[in-house]
Amino acid sequence: MTQESPLIALAKSPSPQSPSAQPPSAESPPDGPSSATGVPPREPTPGRRLGLGLRGLARRPLLLAAVLYLLLIAGWTLVPWLFTGQDPLATDASLSLTEPGGAHWFGTDNLGRDIYARVVHGTRVSIVAGLLAVGLSLAVGSALGLLAGYLGGWVDQVLMRVVEVLVVIPGLLLSLAVVSILGFGTTNVAIAVGVAGVPGFARVVRAEVLRIRTSTYVRAAVTSGHRTPAILVRHVLPNASPPVLVLAALDVGGAVLSVAALSFLGFGASPPAPELGAMVAQGRDYIGTAWWLTTFPGLAIALVVLSTSRVARALERSGVSS
Amino acid sequence: MTRYVLVRVVNGLFVLWAALTASFLVLHLVPGDPVAVMLRGAGGEGTAVDPAAADELRAELGLDQPVYRQYLEFVGDAARGEFGTSFRSGDEVTAVLGGALPATLELAGAALLLTLVVGVAAAVAASLLPTAPLRSAVLSSTVVGNALPSFWTGIILLQVFSFGLGWFPAFGAGDLSQLVLPAITLALPGIGLLTQVLGRGLRAALAEPYVRTARAKGASRARAVFVHALRNAAIPAMTLFGLMIGGIVAGAVVTETVFAREGVGRLTAEAIGTHDFPVIRALVFLAGALYVVVNLAVDLIYPRVDPRIVLRSA
């Protein structure tokens, strides 16, 4: 959330004791009874979900554009060398601050480095860091929520109190504090952003587990003598996963924003490594003269966030409507 | 009601104590010697540390004391509103924060006002539009507001309005014209979120039977929105706005850096950059306190907006 936009991150975290428990979820505020934290969507069969997706795509140009952009991003991340022949680190003083044009689509920076190549490689860094952050939030948050929800009692009390304390501290500030402990660098920034996302996942998973715990199949498993870890992994976790995965998808955009913000502030990738937030920071010195230094990396971040949130919301809806 | 407030205050104090304890632990969670990390500052791993200076700093920070005594002293000091001295400047943390606060309050106040006015106006305007596709088009377009990285929107605003058109000064603080661009930058993500939440709330409220009844009796769409729907849609928007107030310090970190403004946010970025742990601890604690207080205030206002809400201590 957040955030970079702290507001996005914040909006994800419901106030701990609000009488009206209606936490707005990440980029998509609740537009029905089934927000990420609300009533869980029923799981559609894979075939139906796909059918809905394909039919939906044809009718929704914006969603189609988002999917295509994410595919492009996936390409940039997996095989960047197919998309740019230029070395993102190669400097050439004679090309310093070239305007966007044929040879350099997005222009060059003060050291003559190709901005397009740096955006491609920088997006890769941002995406990998964002996914790492969400993966960490997902893993740790799910583990906490699973234990708290299933075991209940004092375990639940203690874990949820810890989560409550984390919620109180604005996401970006929490990430900053964690970075100050871990030290700077992209991996540490990703971990710090992941830590800030843990409370959201812990709460959603716990709520899901509380619902599932009383179901007949779990009681049947308990009665037939299965051990708690086996029940958690085989019965509770798979049934809790759909809303949690939607939250994870929604979270990716916010995580990318937060990573970029921390890098912009100078706590992420160290120069000359390309990273979108750091590129915007470097371009700041030339905002009066060379707009392309900041415009393209910033646009790349914004498009990643917009595309992931649109696709995540489409996933969420297709899960609900089937 | 009194009991509810009492329980909430006690609970809030507990959360703050826990946040305080967590921020105490921060210093002890630093891998290796925190004093060495502080002395190296931004220099990184390789920088040599003078052992005498390390011992001196350790004594100054009380780190040569047993951990439980450090903890008791820290909590006692915090209860009196003292957070030790900034490692970077050597000044009292309280004084450092106090000096930075006015500029940030000005910025945060302007941004929150802007968020509230523009957010509510946009949501209401969208719900007054004649056709449903038009309404959802306007609402979903505000998603853009919170997808834009604010460090980038700030720079774009500078490029266009300061360097391009020359309407506003690029940097500095104090003058009202210097407040405009930073306030917009800080407000933009919030405006997007608030518009969506309030807009969706209004859409849901306008579909309620009581609105249909009012419309059947001849009320205009505007009257239905202002008199009937707005109040019913306000609760989630209020919750969100409360969260925004709590999160404004974090937003100020980026905004104040972009516009080179002095303030709490800038102080935060500098404290992180130089591992100034006493300042970081105080900031984390204060942000937590702000969150707890605002949340309680918002919850206490709920029943005034929606009389059906009864505050009960769970």
Contacts between the chains, C-beta under 8 A, distances in Angstrom:
chain1	res1	chain2	res2	distance
A	2	B	146	7.8
A	2	B	189	7.3
A	2	B	247	7.7
A	3	B	149	7.2
A	3	B	150	6.7
A	3	B	189	6.5
A	3	B	250	7.9
A	3	B	251	7.6
A	3	B	254	7.7
A	4	B	149	4.9
A	4	B	150	6.1
A	4	B	151	6.6
A	4	B	254	6.4
A	5	B	146	5.6
A	5	B	149	7.6
A	5	B	150	6.2
A	5	B	189	4.2
A	5	B	251	7.5
A	6	B	247	4.3
A	6	B	250	3.6
A	6	B	251	5.1
A	7	B	146	6.5
A	7	B	189	4.6
A	7	B	190	5.0
A	7	B	193	5.8
A	7	B	243	7.5
A	7	B	244	5.6
A	7	B	247	5.6
A	7	B	251	6.6
A	8	B	146	5.4
A	8	B	189	6.5
A	8	B	193	7.2
A	9	B	247	7.5
A	10	B	243	4.4
A	10	B	244	6.8
A	10	B	246	6.7
A	10	B	247	4.1
A	10	B	250	7.9
A	11	B	193	5.5
A	11	B	240	5.9
A	11	B	243	6.0
A	13	B	243	7.3
A	14	B	239	7.8
A	15	B	239	6.1
A	15	B	242	6.7
A	15	B	243	6.8
A	15	B	295	4.8
A	15	B	298	7.3
A	15	B	299	7.5
A	16	B	15	7.5
A	16	B	295	7.3
A	17	B	8	6.5
A	17	B	11	6.7
A	17	B	295	7.4
A	17	B	299	6.9
A	17	B	314	7.7
A	18	B	239	5.8
A	18	B	295	7.4
A	18	B	298	7.6
A	18	B	299	5.9
A	18	B	302	7.9
A	19	B	299	6.0
A	19	B	302	5.8
A	19	B	309	5.5
A	19	B	310	7.9
A	19	B	311	6.0
A	19	B	312	7.8
A	20	B	235	5.3
A	20	B	236	7.4
A	20	B	239	7.0
A	20	B	302	6.7
A	20	B	309	6.6
A	22	B	235	7.2
A	22	B	236	4.9
A	22	B	239	6.7
A	23	B	239	7.5
A	24	B	193	7.0
A	24	B	196	8.0
A	24	B	197	5.1
A	24	B	236	6.3
A	24	B	239	7.4
A	24	B	240	5.4
A	27	B	143	6.1
A	27	B	146	6.4
A	27	B	147	6.9
A	28	B	143	8.0
A	28	B	196	7.7
A	29	B	193	7.0
A	29	B	196	4.7
A	29	B	197	4.2
A	29	B	200	5.6
A	29	B	236	7.4
A	29	B	240	7.8
A	30	B	200	7.2
A	30	B	236	7.5
A	31	B	200	5.0
A	161	B	14	7.9
A	161	B	18	6.8
A	162	B	18	7.8
A	164	B	15	5.9
A	164	B	18	7.7
A	165	B	15	5.9
A	165	B	18	4.3
A	165	B	19	5.4
A	165	B	22	6.0
A	165	B	288	7.7
A	168	B	15	5.5
A	168	B	16	8.0
A	168	B	19	5.8
A	168	B	287	8.0
A	168	B	288	4.3
A	168	B	291	4.8
A	168	B	292	6.2
A	169	B	19	6.6
A	169	B	284	5.7
A	169	B	287	5.9
A	169	B	288	5.3
A	169	B	291	7.4
A	170	B	246	6.3
A	170	B	247	4.3
A	170	B	249	6.4
A	170	B	250	3.8
A	170	B	287	5.5
A	170	B	291	7.2
A	171	B	247	7.5
A	171	B	250	6.8
A	172	B	247	7.8
A	172	B	250	3.8
A	172	B	251	7.6
A	172	B	253	6.5
A	172	B	254	7.7
A	173	B	249	6.5
A	173	B	250	4.6
A	173	B	253	7.4
A	173	B	268	7.0
A	173	B	283	6.9
A	173	B	284	6.3
A	173	B	287	5.3
A	174	B	284	7.7
A	176	B	250	8.0
A	176	B	253	7.0
A	176	B	268	6.6
A	176	B	269	7.8
A	176	B	272	4.9
A	176	B	280	7.9
A	177	B	23	7.7
A	177	B	26	6.3
A	177	B	272	7.6
A	177	B	280	5.8
A	177	B	284	5.5
A	179	B	272	6.5
A	180	B	26	7.8
A	180	B	271	7.8
A	180	B	272	4.7
A	180	B	275	5.8
A	180	B	277	7.4
A	180	B	280	5.8
A	181	B	26	6.1
A	181	B	29	5.5
A	181	B	30	5.4
A	181	B	31	7.8
A	182	B	31	7.7
A	183	B	31	7.9
A	253	B	147	6.7
A	257	B	147	7.8
A	257	B	149	5.6
A	260	B	149	5.6
A	260	B	151	7.7
A	261	B	149	6.5
A	261	B	150	7.7
A	261	B	151	6.0
A	261	B	254	5.6
A	264	B	149	7.6
A	264	B	151	4.5
A	264	B	254	7.1
A	264	B	257	7.7
A	265	B	151	8.0
A	265	B	253	7.0
A	265	B	254	7.0
A	265	B	257	6.1
A	265	B	269	5.4
A	265	B	272	7.6
A	265	B	273	7.9
A	266	B	269	8.0
A	266	B	273	6.6
A	267	B	272	6.6
A	267	B	273	7.4
A	277	B	149	7.3
A	277	B	151	7.1
A	280	B	149	7.5
A	280	B	151	6.1
A	280	B	152	5.5
A	280	B	155	6.5
A	281	B	151	7.6
A	283	B	155	7.6
A	284	B	155	6.3
A	284	B	258	7.7
A	287	B	155	5.8
A	287	B	158	5.7
A	287	B	159	5.1
A	287	B	163	6.2
A	288	B	159	7.8
A	288	B	163	4.4
A	291	B	159	5.6
A	294	B	152	6.8
A	294	B	155	5.0
A	294	B	156	7.4
A	294	B	159	7.5
A	295	B	156	7.0
A	295	B	159	7.9
A	297	B	152	7.9
A	298	B	148	7.8
A	298	B	149	6.0
A	298	B	151	8.0
A	298	B	152	3.2
A	298	B	153	7.9
A	298	B	155	7.2
A	298	B	156	7.1
A	301	B	149	5.0
A	301	B	152	6.8
A	302	B	144	7.7
A	302	B	147	5.5
A	302	B	148	5.0
A	302	B	149	6.5
A	302	B	152	7.1
A	305	B	147	4.1
A	305	B	148	7.9
A	305	B	149	7.8
A	306	B	143	6.9
A	306	B	144	6.8
A	306	B	147	4.5
A	309	B	143	6.7
A	309	B	147	6.5
A	310	B	143	7.8
